[in-house]
Amino acid sequence: MWVTIPTTSIGGRTVSRLVCGSNPFLGFSHFSAARDRWLQRYFDVARIVEVLAAASEMGVNGLVGPADERLHQALRRHYAETGREIVWISTTYGHVDLEGQEREVRQLAQWGAPICLIHASYTDTHLRTADNTIEGMEDLLGLARSLGMAPGVSTHRPDALRACDAAGYDVECYILPLNVIGFLSNVETNWVAKIIRGAAKPVVCIKPLAAGRLMPFEGLNFVYHSIKPTDTVAVGMLSPEEAREDAAIAAEILAGVEASASGTGLSTSPSKSTVGGGAD
């Protein structure tokens, strides 16, 4: 089934308004150590490609993820097997020192990533709210630009977006968590949404389902109705089935159709027989 997912533009690249997150692929569940270990054991490159292929079949053409060899290999194999390009909205890894960040920027450029965002671990530890600056950020963004990548900033702090805009940094996009329960946010969700809508550049909204604490229907509805038409949303997907379902729900929401009104995303169980559901 093919659905129509609207697109936005990030650094001159056309990107679907639903993109794949990579935390499940890399074993970062934000849930439990046991789930981390299972994800790390389960997701080899072949299984990552399987999910990416299902997502790209549905019109999802972006992946958010750090400078990890598995993601690089998966993207290459996905293209070789399907002929469909997925835009790597890449981030550096979690180094808090400038030198470590520079190494990651260079590595991503070597792998051909078109977009490079400086990771939240660096951004948030070097943000100086007193004067709306981020120590070393201008140099890192300049390095990414000089190596042919569209530069951006990843953060878990909404005030970092305002700091970057105020400082006039060379930023093509931002990454910031947004979800209805405020998971991994340091201020109320309505404030986060206001800052996203006011940002000068597109925002990739991560954690829309709060790492599995929310259902896709409720999580995606809230985020899409809280952001700009130029923003996109990243969802971690555990299987081809989830990739197809998330894409269908997102397409319905963005088309102005009540998502799941026709059954999209509805689970079944014997206990639902009294409300018109039931086990299939």
N, C-alpha and C positions, 0 to 999 in steps of 0.2 A: 504493500500500500504506500503510495506516494502522497505526501501532504505538502502544502505550501507554507513554508516558514519565511516570514519577511526577513530582510537583511538590513544590516547597517554597514558602515565603512570604518575601518580602523587602520590608520596609517596607509591609506590607499588600497587596502585589501577589502574585498567584499566578504562579510562574515555573517552567518545566520544568527538570528536573535535567540537561538538556543544553541549552546555549544557543550561539548563534553568536558566534565571535570576529570581530574586524573587521580584524586586521592585514593579511590578504591583500587586503581591499577597498581599503585605504589605501596599500598598497605597502611594508609593513614585513615583509620576509620573515624576518629574523633568520638569513639564509642567505648571500646574496651581493648585491653591488651590481647585478649583471646581473638577478637575479630581482626585486629591488626595482623596477628600471626596467620590466621586463615587466609586473609587477602594476599599476604606476601607469598604464601604457598600456592594459592590458586592461580593468580594472574601471572602467567608467563607471557611472552610476546605474542604467541599464537592466540591466546584468549583475549588479549587486548585488541588485536586486529579483528577478531570476531565481533566484538562490541562496536568498534569503530565502523566496520563495514555495515552493520545494521543501522547505525546512526546516519551514516552518509547516504544510505539508500533512502532515508526519510528526509533528506535535504539539510541535515546538520553538517556543517563544513568547517567546524572549529574545534580545537582542543586546547584547553588551558593546562599547562603543566611545566614543571621545572626542568632544569638541565640534567635529565636522566637518560642514560644510554638506552634503557628499555623503551622509553617513549620515542626516541630517535629511530630505533630499529622498527618499532611498530608502525610509525608513520611512513617509513620507507616501504615496508612490506605491504601496508594497506594500499598505497598508490600502485605498487607493482601488480597487486592482485586485482584491483578494482578499476584503476585508471582515474579514480576520483581524488582530487586534492583536498586535504584537510589543512587549514591554516593553523600553524602552531603559534598560539598566543603564549609564548614561553616566558618563564620567569627564571631568575637566578635561584640558587639554593640558599639555605639558611645561614650563610656566613654573616657575622656581625661586623667584620673588619673590611675595610676598603679593598685591600689586596685580594681577599677571597672573592668579593663581588666582581672585581675586574677579571679574575680568572674565569668565572662563570659566564660573564658577558662574552669574552673571547671564545669560549667553548661553544656557546650557542651560535655565534657568528660562523664558526667553523662548520657547524652542522647545518647551516643554511636557514635558521629560524628567521622569519620575516619580521617578527615583533618580539621585543625583549623588555620585560618589566623588571624593575629592581624589587627584590623580594621584601615582604613585610618585616621579616626579621631584622633587616638592615634599616628600612624606612622608619619603623616605629621606635627603634632605639636611638636614632639620630635626629628625630624630629624635635625642633626647638620652637615650641609654641609661643615663646615670649617675643620672637621676632619673625615668626612664620617662615622659617628656613629649615632645610634638612641638610645637615653637614655632609659634604662630599657628593650630594645627589647630582649637582650640576655637572660634575666631572664624569660620573657614571653614565648619565643620560647622553652626554656628549660622546663618550666612548661608543655606546651602542649606535648612535647616529653615524659616527665616522666609519663604523664597520658595516654599514648598509642596512641596519635594522631600525624599525620604527620604535622609538623609546617610550617607556611608560613606567608607572609607579604602582606597585602592589602594597596594600596596607590593610590593617584591621582598625585603623583610627580615622574616622570621617574627617577630623580636622586636618589630616595630611593633605586631603584634596584641596581644601581652601588654602593651605600653605603653599602648595605647588602653583595653584592659579595666581595667588597673590605675588609670588616670587617671579612669575613669568617663566618657569622652567619649560624646557622643550619636551613636552609630554603629549603623546598621541592618544593615550587611554589610561584608565585606572582600573585596578581590581579592588573590590571592597565587599565584605559580607553584608547581606541583607536577607532577613527572614522575619516572619511575623512574631516569633517568640524572642527575638533579640539575641540569638545564639552567636557568640563571639563578637558581639557589639558592646561598646563601652558607653553608649547613650541610647535613649529611647528610639524605637524603630521609626517613628514619624520624623525625628530629627535626622536620622540616617537617610531616609528617603528624600527629605528636603535638600540635603547636601548633594545627593546624587543628581537630583533634578537641576540643581544650580551649577553643577560642574561644567567647566568649559568644554570638556572632551567626553567621548563615550566612556561609560563605566561597565566593566564586566562584573556582574553581581554574582558572587559565589555564596555557597551555603544556603540556597533558597529553601531547601528541605531540612535545614538544620542537621545535616549529617544523619538523615534517616529518622529524625524525630517527628517529621511532618509528612503527610501524604502529598503526592504530587499535585493533586487537584487544589488543595488549600494553599500549599506553599507557592506554586507557580502563579495562581490567581493573585495573591497578595503582591508578589514582586512585580509582575508585569503591570499591574494597575498602580504601581507606586513610582515608576521610573520613566525616563524619557524614551521617545521612539528611536533614539540613536543608541540606546544601551542594549546590552545582551546579557544573557543569564547562563551560567555554567552549572550543570547538574552532573553529579557522579552517577555512573550507570554500571550496574553489576552484571548485566546480561543483555543479549540482543533483544529479549522480550521487553526489558525495561527501557532500552533505547527507543524502540518503536512506540511504546506507550507514552513515554515522556514527550516525544516529538509530536504525537497525535494530540495530546492534551495542550501542549504549547501552541500548536497551530490553531486549535479551536479557540483558545483564549485570545490570541492575537487577531483572529478573524471576527471577534466579537460574538462568537457562539458560546453558549453556556457549556463549558467543558464538562464532560461525563454525562451530559443529558441523554446521549444515545448509548450510554454504557461504557464509554471510554474510561478505562482506569478503575472500574468498579471490581472489587474482589468478591468472591463468592464463598459461602459457607452454609452448612445446614441451619445455623441460627438465624440466617437472614430470610428464611422461607416466609416468615410472617410479614415481611415488608416488601414482598415482591421479588426477593432474591432467591438464594438457594444454592446448593452444590450442583455443579455441572457434572 
